[in-house]
């Protein structure tokens, strides 16, 4: 372990130590008590992931992880049809599964949670297929990672890749990419809503979303991971190719690097043009941290070296561009430097472009410096997630599979 790794690990240790005791969180949950414990976004379940990964990698105390998991399991647990990977029974199931590993712990609770998550998934699948039969366009929350079936599918692929529900979700994602209308100008995943997920007069014709958090790159990443792990279903590679054809249409190139816009409007489709000002910051949710990793995974799934290399070069150019790095003043996994670091680390692990790994230390150092300022504590946008990214960079591993919820690995 060299100096940059030792420094990253030391910063992660400091953050984990400051979050060792869940009692302050229990006494005064964030958001004036409106944050549910079973939230990966900002709840105890998300902070538990930090301690679970540390414990399973030999750098933390399993009892601290267990204490946070107990808090995550406290209170009312929603099993409603709108529960998702980031909230409710699926979020708790994912967190508990990462903690269990091969230990045999939590098996009874996991079985009950699995039944709930499978039931939620089947309800969502029925609604999605009914919508397709009606030839209606989807809302983002049907298929996306944060609220939809890509997120539920990420859990099922990780938890029980051979279960019928896993194949059912993957088959739905294949169907999602098949044309709804003959000769239509819009892809079948074109949503009816604005980027915030709600109907809006600003988006009367909806939009096409390329993001990893709320867009079609989540389906691209999940289908690609399934193929890579030999869990592919009929038509999976063809679905990957259909998504790639559309995203390639919107792939842009400037003097610094290739990039993809986060959102496409009907006007852009008709003009076949994207303005350079629409380049998103290099975040996980909408920027290069998510889209480049999704395309690298697609290249690996299709044995398409050209696609894989292009994605890696786009990430490499971003890591070398101070102007792009400066667009991430936040620390978080979702919107900030932690997401860029962890995505780049995952990409470097699979890369045909060895220079990617050479750029990681300065990104880690940048994140460590940002953490010297006050920060919130939660997983997605706070210190817990940043500590996880630094920990994985420093140790060179993800033992628990914590980043499944980001569809990065």
N, C-alpha and C positions, 0 to 999 in steps of 0.2 A: 504494500500500500504506500503510494508516494504522498508528497506533501499535500497536494490538492485533495486527494481522497481523505487524508487524515483531517484536514480542515473541514471538509464537508460533513464527515461523520461527527466531528466535535460539535458543529452547529446543530446537527440533527439531535444529538444527545442532549444538548441544552434545552431545546424545544420540548423534547419528550419528557425530560425531568420536570419542566414547568407545567406539564400537563399530566403528571403522574397521578394526581389525586382528583377523582371525579366529583368529590363532594361540593366544591364551589360551583361546578356546573349544575349539579343537582339542586343546590340551594337557590341558584338564580340562573336558570337557563337563558341563553341569549335570545334577543328579540322580544324582550319583556315576557318571556315564558311561552311565546307562540311557536318556537321551534320544537318539533316533535323529536323525542329521543331516537326514533327509528328513521331519521333522515341522514342520508349520506351527505347531503349538501352542507348542512350546518349543525347536525345533531350529534349525539353521543356515538351513534353507529360509525360516523366518519372518523371521529377521533380514535375510536377503538381500533380502526384499521392500522393506524400508526403503531400502536402498541402490539398488535398482533404480528405485524411484519417484523418488528424488532425482536419480539420473543421467539418467533419461529426461526429467525436467522441467528439466534444466540447473542443478541445485543440488548435484550430487555428482559423484564420480569414477567413470566406468564400470569402471575396473579394480578398485576396491573392491567394486563389485557383483559383478564376475566372480569375485573371490577368494572371496567368501562363497558364490557359486553352486557353485564348485568343491568347497568343503567340504560343501555340501548334497548334492552328487552322490557324495561319497566313501562308502566302506563298503558293506555289504550293502544291496541295494535290494529291498524286498519287493514282489512282484507277486501275492501271494496274494489269494484272493477277498475277504478282509476288508480289503484296502487301501482307502483312501478319500481324499477331497479333502484331509484334514488329515494323512495319514500314508502314506508309501510312494510307489510309482510315480506315483499321481495328484497327490500334493503336489509332487513334484519336477517333473512335467510342467507343472503350473500355474505354478510359480515360474520355470521356464525359458522358458515362453511369455511371461510378463510381461517377461522380460529381452530376449527376441528382438525383440519389436515388429515393425517393418518393416525391420529391419537385415539379415535373412537369416542371422544367426548361429544356431548351435545346431540347424540344420535336421535334420541326420542324427540327432542324439540325440533331437530332438523326434519324429521319425517313429517311432523305436523305442519311445519312451515312449507315443506315441499308440496304437500297436498293443497295448501292454500295458494301457493304460487302457480301450480299447475292449473287449478281451477280458474284463477284470474286470467291466465294465459289463454285457456280455451274460450272463455267468454270474449276476450279481445279478438281472438282469431275468428270466431263466428261472426262478430260484427264486421271485421275487415273483409271477409269473404262475401258477406251479404252486400257490402258497399261495392265491391268489384263486380258482382253479378248485375248490379244496377247501373254499372258503367259511370259511377260517380267518382269525382276526384277526392283524394284523401285529405284529411287534416294531418298536420305534422304529428300530433299526439297519437295517431294510429301506429306509425312505424318508427318514430325516432328513438334515439338512445335514452334520453332523459325520462320521457314519459311513456314511450311506446314499446312496440314489440321487438325492436332491435335490442333494447335494454333487457327485456325479459329473456330474449334469446341468448344474450351474452351470459346470463346466469345459467340457463339450462345447458349451454354448450360446455361451460366450465364444470358444473356440478354433475351432470349425467349425460354425457355426449351421446350415449347409446339409447337414451329414453325416447319413446315415440314423440313426446312433446317437443323435443329438440328438432327432430326431422320436420315436424309440422310447422314450426316457426320458420325454419329455413325454406321450406317449400312455399310458405306464404310470401317470403321475401323474393323468391324467384317469380312468383305470380305478380307481385307488386311491380316488377320491371317489364311485364308483358303489356303490349299496347291495349289501351281501353277503347280506342276508336281507330278505325282504319284511316290512315293518312293524316292523323292529327299532328299539329305543329308542336305540341307540348308533350313532354314525357309523362308517363302514367303516374309518376309520383309528384307531379306538380300539385301543390297544395292550394286549397281554397281560401287560405287565411293569410294574414300578415306575418312577418317574422316573429312577432311576439306570441303567435299561436291563436290570435283572436281575429274575427272578421274586422275589416277596416276599410273605410272609404278611400284611404290612401293606396290600398291594394285591391281594387275592385275585381281584378282578375286573378287574385292570389299571387303566388310566386314560386320559383324553383329554388330550393335550398340545398347548397352544397356542403354545409357544415357537418362536423362530426357529432356535435351534440344534438342538433335538431334537423339535420338534413340527410341526404342520400348517401353521404360518405359513411354513415354508421352502418347502413345495409351493405355497402361495399366492403367495409372492414370485417363485418361479421361473416359474410359469405366467404370471404377470402380466408379468414382464420379457419373456418370449417373445412374448406378444401385442403388447406395446408395440413390440417390434423386428420385428414382422410375421413371426415364426417360429412362430406358433401352429399347433397341430394340431387336427384335428376334435374338437370337444367341449371345447376349452380354456376358452372363456368360460363355458360351463355349469358346468365343474368349479370355476372361480373363484367363481361364484355359490353353488354348493353349500357350499363352505368358508365363504364369508361368512355364509350363513344360519346355520350352526352357531356360528361365532364371535360373530355378532351376538347370539345367544341368551345368551351369557355376558358380553357387554359391560356394564360397570358404570358408574355415574355417581355421584360424590359432589360435595361443594360445590366442590372444586378442579378436578376434571377427570374425563374418561372414562378408563377403564382396563379391561384384560382380565386375568383370572387366568392363571397359568401352567399350572396343572394342574386337571383336573376329575375327581372320583371318582364312583363309581357312586351313592354316597349323595347327592351333589349333584344328579346327574341325576334321581334319584327325588324329591328334595325341590324341585328347580328353584330352588335358592338358593345364593348364594355369600356367604360372610362377608367383611366389609370387611378383616378381618385377613389375608385371602389376597391382598391386593394386592401384587404383587411389586415389588421395587425397580426403578427405571426403567433397567434394564440392557438390553443387546442380546440376551442369550441367552434371557431369559424375560419381560422387562419391556417398557415402552412404546417403548424404542429400536428393538426388533425388530418388535413387533406394529403399532405405528403406521405404520412405514415399509411393512410388508407391505400394510396396508389402503390407504395412499396409492397404492401401486403398483396395487392392485386397482381403485381408483377411476379411475386413469389408463387401465388396460387396458379397463375397461368403459365409459369415458366417463361415469362416474357422479360428477358434481361434488359431490353431497351426501356421498358416502362419502369422497371425497378431502378435502373441507373438514373433515369430522368428525375424520379422522385427524390433520390438521394442527392443529386446535384442541386435540386431546388432547395432542399434543406441546408446543404453545405453553404450555398451562396447566402442564405439568410443568416446563418450563424456567423458568417464573416462580414456582415454588413452592419456597422454600428448604428446606422440610421434605423434599421429594422429593429435591432435590439432595444433602442431607445423608445420604441413604441410600446414597450412592455414595462411600464413603471410599477405595475402590480406584481405581487409575489405568487399568485395562485396557480393551481393546476388548470383551472378553467380559462382565466383571462390573462394569466401572467407568465413570468419566467419559469416557474416550476413546471408548467405544462410543456414549454419549449424544451427544457432540459430533459424531462423524462421521455418525451417523444424522440428527441435526438438520440438519447441513450439507447432506446429500443431500436431505432433505425440503425445505429452504429453496430449493434449486436448482430444484425442480419445483413449488413451492407457489403456490397461489392466496391464501395467507395471508402477505402480505409481512412481517408482524411477526416471523415466525420468524427471519429473518436478523438482526433487531435484537438478538435474544437470544444470538447465537452468541459475541460477544466476551467476555461475562462467564463463559460456560462454558469457553471457551478459557483465560481467565485463571485460573479455578479449577483446571483441569487443570495448567497451568504451575506453580501454587503447590504442588499435590500432588507434582509431580515434584521439588520441592526436597528432599523426603525420600528416603531410600534406597529403591530399587526393584529388582525383578528385571529381567532384560534381555529376556525373550522377547517374542514377538509378541502372544499372546492376552491375557496378564495383566500384561505388563511394559512396560518403557520403549520398546522398539522399536515396539510398536503405538501407544502414546501419541504418540510422535514422528510417526508416519504421520498420525494424526488432526490433529495441530497443523500439519503440513506442508501437508496438503490444505486445511485452513481458511485458512492464510496465503496459499497460492498460488492458491486458488480453482479447483483442478483436480485430477483424477486422470488421469494420463497413461498409466500402465501397466495400469490395470484391477485394481490390487491388491485392492480391496475386493470383488471378485467372490466371494471365499471367505466373505464375510459376507452375501451376497445383498442388499446395500444399493444396488448400482448396477451 
